[in-house]
Amino acid sequence: MKKPQRTLGISIAIVASVCLFSCLPLLQVVMLLLVRGHLETELVPLETGGTAAFGGNILNTDTTRLLVQAGLALVFLVIAALAWRGKPPAVRFVLIAAVLVLSAGNIVLLINTLLAAQTLQTGIDSGEAVTRSFVTLQLCGTILIPLYVVWYMNRGPARAFFRGYFLKEPARTTLANETDEGVD
């Protein structure tokens, strides 16, 4: 009996969810750490004697938050790798649950970002409109990708791939056989 192959739909679901829940968060963490490292306070000797301090933490990023974000992204990457292999069969449910939980958290964070009002304490900048546009696009992706993943992972070809075998078709009876048996 032939083993079911990974379909294009499964591949799209896994790759899209990896991009959304692993690649984007890890890129954000790396970018923030690089900018933070570049802007850290640096003592520079002056020609007139003495030193001057430059930099500081202007990003107000919490290291714990960055570690949690990176950890969740790496855990999701492991789940996606297991789903790519299709083993164990329960990984389909784990992938769906992880996508739903991470989506719910991301949606809450993105809506809070969109609803946050600008104040003088938080600062007002001209990039706010661009940021809101990107957050809106990310919110759309965070809604559409999980919908696709849940829909496709519950279709027959995906269930067969994760199960490892096709279900047998029920025996079909023809109308002719039924009428022959009923007539005496």
KEKE-3310 file (N, C-alpha, C; in steps of 0.2 Angstrom, whole numbers, plus 5000, padded with zeros to 4 digits):
npx = (5004:5003:5011:5005:5010:5017:5008:5006:4998:5000:5014:5014:5006:5014:5026:5022:5017:5029:5036:5028:5028:5041:5052:5049:5048:5061:5069:5065:5070:5084:5087:5083:5092:5104:5103:5102:5115:5123:5120:5123:5130:5145:5162:5171:5187:5192:5200:5204:5206:5200:5184:5170:5153:5143:5127:5116:5101:5089:5079:5070:5068:5064:5074:5070:5058:5062:5069:5059:5051:5061:5063:5050:5048:5059:5054:5042:5048:5054:5042:5036:5046:5045:5031:5034:5040:5030:5029:5028:5011:5002:5007:5001:4990:4996:5003:4992:4986:4997:4998:4986:4986:4998:4994:4983:4989:4997:4988:4981:4992:4995:4983:4983:4994:4989:4978:4984:4987:4995:5006:5014:5023:5026:5031:5031:5031:5036:5035:5025:5013:5017:5021:5009:5003:5011:5008:4995:4995:5002:4993:4982:4989:4991:4979:4974:4984:4983:4970:4970:4980:4973:4961:4967:4975:4965:4959:4956:4968:4979:4976:4978:4991:4998:4993:4998:4994:4981:4963:4953:4941:4924:4914:4906:4889:4879:4865:4859:4862:4855:4842:4841:4842:4832:4820:4810)
npy = (4994:5011:5025:5040:5056:5071:5085:5099:5109:5106:5109:5123:5128:5125:5131:5145:5147:5145:5156:5167:5164:5161:5165:5180:5184:5180:5188:5201:5201:5199:5211:5221:5218:5220:5234:5239:5235:5243:5255:5256:5263:5271:5275:5288:5294:5311:5324:5335:5330:5319:5310:5306:5301:5292:5286:5274:5267:5268:5262:5255:5241:5226:5214:5201:5199:5199:5187:5177:5179:5174:5161:5156:5156:5148:5136:5134:5132:5119:5112:5114:5108:5094:5093:5094:5082:5074:5065:5062:5056:5064:5077:5085:5090:5096:5106:5114:5118:5126:5136:5142:5147:5155:5164:5170:5177:5185:5193:5200:5208:5215:5222:5230:5238:5245:5252:5260:5276:5291:5300:5313:5308:5295:5299:5307:5303:5304:5293:5285:5283:5275:5264:5260:5255:5244:5236:5234:5226:5215:5211:5207:5196:5188:5184:5177:5167:5158:5154:5147:5137:5129:5126:5118:5108:5100:5094:5080:5075:5080:5074:5061:5061:5063:5053:5042:5033:5029:5029:5015:5013:5012:4998:4998:4997:4992:4999:4990:4977:4978:4979:4966:4957:4960:4956:4942)
npz = (5000:4996:5004:5009:5002:5006:5003:4992:4999:5012:5013:5010:5021:5032:5029:5028:5041:5048:5043:5049:5063:5067:5059:5057:5071:5076:5067:5072:5085:5083:5076:5085:5095:5089:5086:5099:5104:5096:5100:5113:5128:5126:5130:5125:5122:5123:5114:5121:5133:5146:5145:5135:5135:5125:5118:5125:5131:5121:5116:5125:5127:5134:5140:5145:5138:5125:5126:5129:5117:5107:5112:5111:5097:5093:5098:5091:5078:5080:5082:5069:5061:5065:5060:5047:5044:5047:5058:5075:5072:5080:5079:5070:5077:5087:5080:5075:5087:5092:5082:5084:5097:5097:5087:5093:5104:5097:5090:5100:5105:5093:5091:5102:5099:5088:5094:5104:5110:5105:5115:5123:5133:5128:5116:5100:5083:5066:5059:5063:5056:5046:5053:5059:5047:5043:5055:5053:5041:5046:5055:5047:5040:5051:5054:5043:5039:5050:5048:5036:5039:5049:5042:5031:5037:5042:5032:5021:5013:5021:5034:5030:5027:5039:5047:5040:5031:5019:5020:5018:5005:5007:5002:4987:4983:4969:4960:4953:4958:4971:4966:4960:4971:4979:4971:4969)
capx = (5000:5007:5011:5003:5015:5016:5005:5008:4995:5003:5020:5012:5004:5020:5031:5019:5017:5036:5038:5025:5029:5048:5056:5048:5050:5068:5072:5064:5075:5091:5087:5083:5099:5110:5103:5104:5122:5126:5118:5125:5135:5152:5166:5176:5192:5192:5207:5205:5207:5193:5180:5163:5148:5138:5123:5111:5095:5083:5073:5066:5066:5065:5078:5066:5053:5066:5071:5053:5050:5065:5061:5043:5050:5062:5050:5038:5052:5054:5035:5036:5051:5041:5026:5036:5041:5024:5030:5022:5004:4999:5010:4996:4986:5001:5004:4986:4986:5002:4996:4980:4989:5002:4990:4979:4993:4999:4982:4980:4998:4994:4977:4985:4998:4985:4974:4988:4986:5001:5006:5020:5027:5029:5034:5027:5036:5032:5035:5019:5008:5020:5021:5002:5002:5014:5005:4988:4996:5004:4987:4979:4992:4991:4972:4973:4988:4981:4964:4972:4983:4968:4957:4970:4977:4959:4957:4958:4975:4983:4975:4981:4999:5000:4991:5003:4990:4975:4958:4950:4935:4919:4912:4900:4884:4876:4858:4857:4863:4850:4836:4841:4842:4825:4815:4810)
capy = (5000:5017:5029:5047:5060:5078:5089:5106:5113:5105:5113:5130:5129:5124:5137:5151:5148:5146:5163:5171:5163:5159:5170:5187:5186:5180:5194:5206:5200:5200:5218:5225:5217:5224:5241:5240:5234:5248:5262:5256:5268:5270:5280:5290:5299:5317:5327:5340:5326:5317:5306:5308:5295:5292:5280:5273:5262:5272:5257:5253:5234:5222:5208:5195:5199:5196:5180:5174:5179:5170:5155:5153:5156:5142:5130:5133:5129:5112:5109:5114:5102:5088:5092:5093:5075:5070:5060:5058:5058:5069:5083:5089:5093:5101:5112:5118:5121:5131:5141:5146:5150:5161:5169:5174:5181:5191:5197:5204:5213:5220:5227:5235:5243:5249:5256:5264:5283:5294:5305:5316:5304:5290:5302:5307:5303:5304:5286:5282:5281:5269:5258:5257:5252:5238:5232:5232:5221:5210:5208:5203:5190:5184:5181:5173:5161:5152:5151:5142:5131:5125:5123:5113:5102:5096:5091:5073:5073:5081:5069:5054:5061:5063:5046:5038:5028:5031:5025:5011:5016:5007:4994:5001:4992:4995:4999:4983:4972:4979:4977:4959:4954:4962:4953:4935)
capz = (5000:4995:5009:5007:5002:5009:4998:4992:5004:5019:5013:5011:5028:5037:5027:5030:5048:5050:5042:5053:5070:5069:5055:5059:5078:5077:5064:5076:5091:5081:5074:5091:5099:5085:5087:5106:5104:5092:5103:5120:5130:5124:5132:5120:5124:5120:5113:5127:5140:5149:5141:5134:5135:5119:5117:5130:5129:5119:5113:5130:5126:5140:5138:5146:5133:5119:5127:5128:5110:5104:5114:5107:5089:5092:5100:5085:5073:5081:5080:5062:5058:5066:5056:5040:5043:5048:5063:5076:5069:5084:5078:5067:5082:5091:5075:5075:5093:5093:5078:5087:5103:5095:5084:5098:5107:5092:5088:5106:5105:5087:5092:5107:5096:5084:5098:5108:5108:5105:5120:5124:5137:5124:5110:5094:5078:5059:5057:5066:5051:5042:5058:5059:5041:5044:5060:5050:5037:5050:5058:5042:5039:5057:5054:5037:5039:5054:5046:5031:5042:5052:5037:5027:5041:5044:5025:5020:5011:5027:5039:5028:5027:5046:5049:5037:5027:5016:5023:5013:5003:5008:4996:4984:4980:4963:4961:4949:4963:4976:4964:4959:4977:4981:4967:4969)
cpx = (5004:5006:5009:5009:5013:5013:5007:5004:4998:5010:5019:5010:5010:5025:5028:5019:5024:5038:5035:5027:5036:5052:5055:5050:5058:5072:5071:5069:5082:5092:5087:5090:5104:5109:5105:5112:5126:5125:5120:5130:5142:5156:5171:5181:5192:5199:5209:5207:5200:5190:5173:5159:5143:5133:5118:5106:5089:5078:5069:5064:5068:5068:5074:5061:5056:5067:5065:5051:5054:5064:5055:5045:5054:5058:5045:5042:5053:5048:5035:5040:5047:5035:5028:5037:5035:5024:5031:5016:5001:5002:5005:4992:4990:5002:4998:4985:4991:5001:4991:4982:4993:4998:4986:4983:4996:4994:4981:4986:4997:4988:4979:4989:4994:4981:4978:4988:4993:5001:5013:5025:5030:5032:5030:5032:5032:5032:5029:5014:5011:5020:5014:5000:5005:5011:4998:4990:4998:4998:4983:4982:4992:4984:4972:4977:4985:4974:4965:4975:4978:4963:4961:4972:4971:4956:4959:4965:4980:4982:4978:4989:5001:4998:4996:5000:4984:4969:4955:4943:4930:4916:4906:4895:4881:4869:4855:4857:4857:4843:4835:4839:4835:4819:4816:4805)
cpy = (5006:5022:5036:5052:5067:5082:5096:5111:5112:5109:5120:5132:5129:5130:5144:5152:5149:5154:5168:5170:5161:5165:5177:5188:5185:5186:5200:5206:5202:5208:5222:5224:5220:5231:5243:5240:5240:5255:5262:5261:5266:5276:5281:5295:5305:5320:5332:5336:5324:5312:5308:5301:5296:5286:5280:5268:5266:5268:5255:5246:5230:5215:5201:5194:5196:5189:5175:5173:5174:5163:5152:5152:5149:5135:5129:5130:5122:5109:5109:5109:5096:5087:5091:5086:5071:5065:5064:5060:5064:5076:5088:5093:5098:5107:5116:5121:5127:5137:5145:5150:5156:5166:5173:5179:5187:5196:5202:5210:5218:5225:5232:5240:5248:5254:5261:5271:5286:5299:5308:5312:5298:5293:5302:5308:5303:5297:5282:5279:5275:5263:5255:5253:5245:5233:5230:5226:5215:5207:5204:5196:5185:5181:5176:5167:5156:5149:5146:5136:5127:5122:5117:5107:5098:5093:5083:5071:5074:5076:5062:5055:5060:5056:5041:5033:5031:5026:5021:5014:5010:5004:4997:4996:4996:4995:4992:4978:4972:4977:4969:4955:4955:4958:4946:4932)
cpz = (5000:5001:5006:5007:5005:5003:4998:4997:5011:5019:5014:5018:5033:5035:5029:5037:5051:5049:5047:5061:5072:5065:5057:5066:5079:5073:5068:5082:5089:5079:5080:5095:5095:5086:5094:5107:5101:5096:5111:5122:5129:5127:5127:5123:5120:5119:5118:5133:5142:5144:5140:5133:5129:5120:5123:5127:5127:5116:5118:5129:5132:5137:5139:5141:5126:5120:5126:5120:5106:5105:5111:5100:5088:5093:5094:5079:5074:5079:5072:5058:5059:5061:5049:5039:5044:5054:5070:5073:5073:5083:5074:5072:5086:5086:5075:5081:5094:5088:5081:5093:5101:5091:5088:5102:5103:5090:5094:5106:5099:5088:5097:5104:5092:5088:5103:5106:5109:5111:5120:5128:5132:5118:5104:5088:5071:5056:5059:5061:5047:5047:5059:5053:5041:5049:5057:5045:5040:5053:5053:5041:5045:5058:5049:5037:5044:5052:5040:5034:5045:5047:5033:5031:5043:5037:5025:5018:5017:5032:5037:5028:5034:5049:5046:5032:5024:5019:5017:5011:5005:5002:4994:4981:4974:4964:4958:4954:4968:4973:4962:4965:4980:4978:4967:4964)
residu = (MET:LYS:LYS:PRO:GLN:ARG:THR:LEU:GLY:ILE:SER:ILE:ALA:ILE:VAL:ALA:SER:VAL:CYS:LEU:PHE:SER:CYS:LEU:PRO:LEU:LEU:GLN:VAL:VAL:MET:LEU:LEU:LEU:VAL:ARG:GLY:HIS:LEU:GLU:THR:GLU:LEU:VAL:PRO:LEU:GLU:THR:GLY:GLY:THR:ALA:ALA:PHE:GLY:GLY:ASN:ILE:LEU:ASN:THR:ASP:THR:THR:ARG:LEU:LEU:VAL:GLN:ALA:GLY:LEU:ALA:LEU:VAL:PHE:LEU:VAL:ILE:ALA:ALA:LEU:ALA:TRP:ARG:GLY:LYS:PRO:PRO:ALA:VAL:ARG:PHE:VAL:LEU:ILE:ALA:ALA:VAL:LEU:VAL:LEU:SER:ALA:GLY:ASN:ILE:VAL:LEU:LEU:ILE:ASN:THR:LEU:LEU:ALA:ALA:GLN:THR:LEU:GLN:THR:GLY:ILE:ASP:SER:GLY:GLU:ALA:VAL:THR:ARG:SER:PHE:VAL:THR:LEU:GLN:LEU:CYS:GLY:THR:ILE:LEU:ILE:PRO:LEU:TYR:VAL:VAL:TRP:TYR:MET:ASN:ARG:GLY:PRO:ALA:ARG:ALA:PHE:PHE:ARG:GLY:TYR:PHE:LEU:LYS:GLU:PRO:ALA:ARG:THR:THR:LEU:ALA:ASN:GLU:THR:ASP:GLU:GLY:VAL:ASP)
# end
